[in-house]
């Protein structure tokens, strides 16, 4: 029975090793499952945090973009208003130049009329003087 006993001992040793290997494999599988569960849990936590951060950043970007759009609209509105004011000012300056030209022309006409009136006044005095002389002559003749 020597050889049979040795084989039985080797079988028992192999059974023990197999049992130990099965337990080690089960522990390794359990550890791998736990590690996978922890990794999934960590991934969910990180995904949640990243999603929250992403949403927060997205809201900030949207808010900034809206502020930029509003500022652009305001700038365009102010630019349009400035253009209108500039055109209005140009039109008023042109009108003012026309009025100044008319004023100067009227001023020259008025000066001409004043000179004409002065000439007529001198002529009237001369005629009045002649009339007075004629009156005196007429009065002395009577």
C-alpha positions as a LaTeX table, in Angstrom:
\begin{tabular}{lrrr}
\hline
Residue & $x$ (\AA) & $y$ (\AA) & $z$ (\AA) \\
\hline
Unk1 & 0.00 & 0.00 & 0.00 \\
Unk2 & 2.85 & 2.31 & $-0.17$ \\
Unk3 & 2.17 & 3.74 & $-3.50$ \\
Unk4 & $-1.54$ & 3.96 & $-2.90$ \\
Unk5 & $-0.97$ & 5.66 & 0.46 \\
Unk6 & 1.35 & 8.18 & $-1.15$ \\
Unk7 & $-1.17$ & 8.87 & $-3.86$ \\
Unk8 & $-3.89$ & 9.33 & $-1.27$ \\
Unk9 & $-1.69$ & 11.73 & 0.64 \\
Unk10 & $-0.93$ & 13.63 & $-2.56$ \\
Unk11 & $-4.64$ & 13.68 & $-3.41$ \\
Unk12 & $-5.42$ & 15.01 & 0.05 \\
Unk13 & $-2.69$ & 17.64 & $-0.33$ \\
Unk14 & $-4.10$ & 18.55 & $-3.74$ \\
Unk15 & $-7.64$ & 18.68 & $-2.29$ \\
Unk16 & $-6.37$ & 20.98 & 0.46 \\
Unk17 & $-4.56$ & 23.16 & $-2.07$ \\
Unk18 & $-7.66$ & 23.15 & $-4.26$ \\
Unk19 & $-9.81$ & 24.17 & $-1.29$ \\
Unk20 & $-7.29$ & 26.86 & $-0.35$ \\
Unk21 & $-7.16$ & 28.03 & $-3.98$ \\
Unk22 & $-10.96$ & 28.06 & $-4.20$ \\
Unk23 & $-11.14$ & 30.11 & $-0.99$ \\
Unk24 & $-8.42$ & 32.44 & $-2.27$ \\
Unk25 & $-10.24$ & 32.75 & $-5.60$ \\
Unk26 & $-13.54$ & 33.41 & $-3.79$ \\
Unk27 & $-11.80$ & 36.06 & $-1.62$ \\
Unk28 & $-10.18$ & 37.56 & $-4.73$ \\
Unk29 & $-13.52$ & 37.60 & $-6.51$ \\
Unk30 & $-15.17$ & 39.13 & $-3.46$ \\
Unk31 & $-12.37$ & 41.72 & $-3.22$ \\
Unk32 & $-12.68$ & 42.45 & $-6.94$ \\
Unk33 & $-16.47$ & 42.83 & $-6.58$ \\
Unk34 & $-15.99$ & 45.14 & $-3.60$ \\
Unk35 & $-13.37$ & 47.13 & $-5.52$ \\
Unk36 & $-15.69$ & 47.35 & $-8.54$ \\
Unk37 & $-18.57$ & 48.47 & $-6.28$ \\
Unk38 & $-16.33$ & 51.07 & $-4.62$ \\
Unk39 & $-15.12$ & 52.25 & $-8.04$ \\
Unk40 & $-18.72$ & 52.53 & $-9.27$ \\
Unk41 & $-19.69$ & 54.38 & $-6.11$ \\
Unk42 & $-16.71$ & 56.73 & $-6.50$ \\
Unk43 & $-17.58$ & 57.19 & $-10.18$ \\
Unk44 & $-21.17$ & 58.08 & $-9.29$ \\
Unk45 & $-19.98$ & 60.54 & $-6.65$ \\
Unk46 & $-17.48$ & 62.09 & $-9.05$ \\
Unk47 & $-20.01$ & 62.10 & $-11.88$ \\
Unk48 & $-22.50$ & 63.82 & $-9.58$ \\
Unk49 & $-19.92$ & 66.35 & $-8.49$ \\
Unk50 & $-18.71$ & 66.89 & $-12.03$ \\
Unk51 & $-22.27$ & 67.20 & $-13.27$ \\
Unk52 & $-22.99$ & 69.74 & $-10.53$ \\
Unk53 & $-19.81$ & 71.66 & $-11.34$ \\
Unk54 & $-20.54$ & 71.45 & $-15.06$ \\
Unk55 & $-24.07$ & 72.73 & $-14.54$ \\
Unk56 & $-22.77$ & 75.54 & $-12.33$ \\
Unk57 & $-20.13$ & 76.50 & $-14.90$ \\
Unk58 & $-22.70$ & 76.22 & $-17.69$ \\
Unk59 & $-25.03$ & 78.57 & $-15.80$ \\
Unk60 & $-22.18$ & 81.03 & $-15.30$ \\
Unk61 & $-21.25$ & 80.86 & $-18.98$ \\
Unk62 & $-24.90$ & 81.34 & $-19.97$ \\
Unk63 & $-25.19$ & 84.26 & $-17.56$ \\
Unk64 & $-22.00$ & 85.87 & $-18.91$ \\
Unk65 & $-23.14$ & 85.25 & $-22.49$ \\
Unk66 & $-26.48$ & 86.92 & $-21.72$ \\
Unk67 & $-24.67$ & 89.85 & $-20.11$ \\
Unk68 & $-22.45$ & 90.16 & $-23.19$ \\
Unk69 & $-25.47$ & 90.01 & $-25.52$ \\
Unk70 & $-27.25$ & 92.63 & $-23.42$ \\
Unk71 & $-24.14$ & 94.83 & $-23.41$ \\
Unk72 & $-23.83$ & 94.42 & $-27.19$ \\
Unk73 & $-27.49$ & 95.39 & $-27.69$ \\
Unk74 & $-26.99$ & 98.39 & $-25.40$ \\
Unk75 & $-23.83$ & 99.41 & $-27.29$ \\
Unk76 & $-25.64$ & 99.08 & $-30.62$ \\
Unk77 & $-28.55$ & 101.10 & $-29.28$ \\
Unk78 & $-26.20$ & 103.80 & $-28.00$ \\
Unk79 & $-24.33$ & 103.80 & $-31.33$ \\
Unk80 & $-27.60$ & 104.21 & $-33.23$ \\
Unk81 & $-28.68$ & 106.98 & $-30.87$ \\
Unk82 & $-25.29$ & 108.68 & $-31.32$ \\
Unk83 & $-25.67$ & 108.46 & $-35.10$ \\
Unk84 & $-29.12$ & 110.04 & $-34.87$ \\
Unk85 & $-27.79$ & 112.79 & $-32.62$ \\
Unk86 & $-24.88$ & 113.39 & $-34.98$ \\
Unk87 & $-27.20$ & 113.65 & $-37.98$ \\
Unk88 & $-29.51$ & 115.95 & $-36.01$ \\
Unk89 & $-26.54$ & 118.12 & $-35.00$ \\
Unk90 & $-25.32$ & 118.25 & $-38.62$ \\
Unk91 & $-28.78$ & 119.25 & $-39.82$ \\
Unk92 & $-29.01$ & 121.95 & $-37.15$ \\
Unk93 & $-25.53$ & 123.26 & $-37.99$ \\
Unk94 & $-26.51$ & 123.40 & $-41.64$ \\
Unk95 & $-29.73$ & 125.22 & $-40.73$ \\
Unk96 & $-27.75$ & 127.58 & $-38.50$ \\
Unk97 & $-25.33$ & 128.31 & $-41.36$ \\
Unk98 & $-28.31$ & 129.06 & $-43.63$ \\
Unk99 & $-29.84$ & 131.33 & $-40.99$ \\
Unk100 & $-26.51$ & 133.14 & $-40.52$ \\
Unk101 & $-26.26$ & 133.63 & $-44.28$ \\
Unk102 & $-29.83$ & 134.97 & $-44.38$ \\
Unk103 & $-29.12$ & 137.19 & $-41.40$ \\
Unk104 & $-26.02$ & 138.65 & $-43.05$ \\
Unk105 & $-27.94$ & 139.18 & $-46.29$ \\
Unk106 & $-30.80$ & 140.86 & $-44.43$ \\
Unk107 & $-28.26$ & 142.94 & $-42.51$ \\
Unk108 & $-26.76$ & 144.19 & $-45.80$ \\
Unk109 & $-30.25$ & 144.94 & $-47.13$ \\
Unk110 & $-31.11$ & 146.78 & $-43.93$ \\
Unk111 & $-27.93$ & 148.85 & $-44.16$ \\
Unk112 & $-28.84$ & 149.66 & $-47.77$ \\
Unk113 & $-32.35$ & 150.68 & $-46.66$ \\
Unk114 & $-30.88$ & 152.80 & $-43.87$ \\
Unk115 & $-28.67$ & 154.60 & $-46.38$ \\
Unk116 & $-31.62$ & 154.99 & $-48.72$ \\
Unk117 & $-33.74$ & 156.31 & $-45.85$ \\
Unk118 & $-30.96$ & 158.74 & $-44.87$ \\
Unk119 & $-30.84$ & 159.94 & $-48.49$ \\
Unk120 & $-34.63$ & 160.34 & $-48.59$ \\
Unk121 & $-34.56$ & 162.14 & $-45.25$ \\
Unk122 & $-31.91$ & 164.55 & $-46.60$ \\
Unk123 & $-33.98$ & 165.04 & $-49.77$ \\
Unk124 & $-37.11$ & 165.62 & $-47.67$ \\
Unk125 & $-35.30$ & 168.26 & $-45.60$ \\
Unk126 & $-34.12$ & 169.92 & $-48.76$ \\
Unk127 & $-37.64$ & 169.90 & $-50.18$ \\
Unk128 & $-39.04$ & 171.12 & $-46.87$ \\
Unk129 & $-36.47$ & 173.90 & $-46.89$ \\
Unk130 & $-37.49$ & 174.82 & $-50.43$ \\
Unk131 & $-41.15$ & 174.79 & $-49.41$ \\
Unk132 & $-40.41$ & 177.04 & $-46.43$ \\
Unk133 & $-38.52$ & 179.41 & $-48.71$ \\
Unk134 & $-41.46$ & 179.44 & $-51.11$ \\
Unk135 & $-43.80$ & 180.09 & $-48.20$ \\
Unk136 & $-41.70$ & 183.01 & $-47.06$ \\
Unk137 & $-41.61$ & 184.36 & $-50.59$ \\
Unk138 & $-45.33$ & 183.91 & $-50.89$ \\
Unk139 & $-45.91$ & 185.56 & $-47.52$ \\
Unk140 & $-43.73$ & 188.50 & $-48.42$ \\
Unk141 & $-45.49$ & 188.92 & $-51.73$ \\
Unk142 & $-48.83$ & 189.46 & $-50.15$ \\
\hline
\end{tabular}
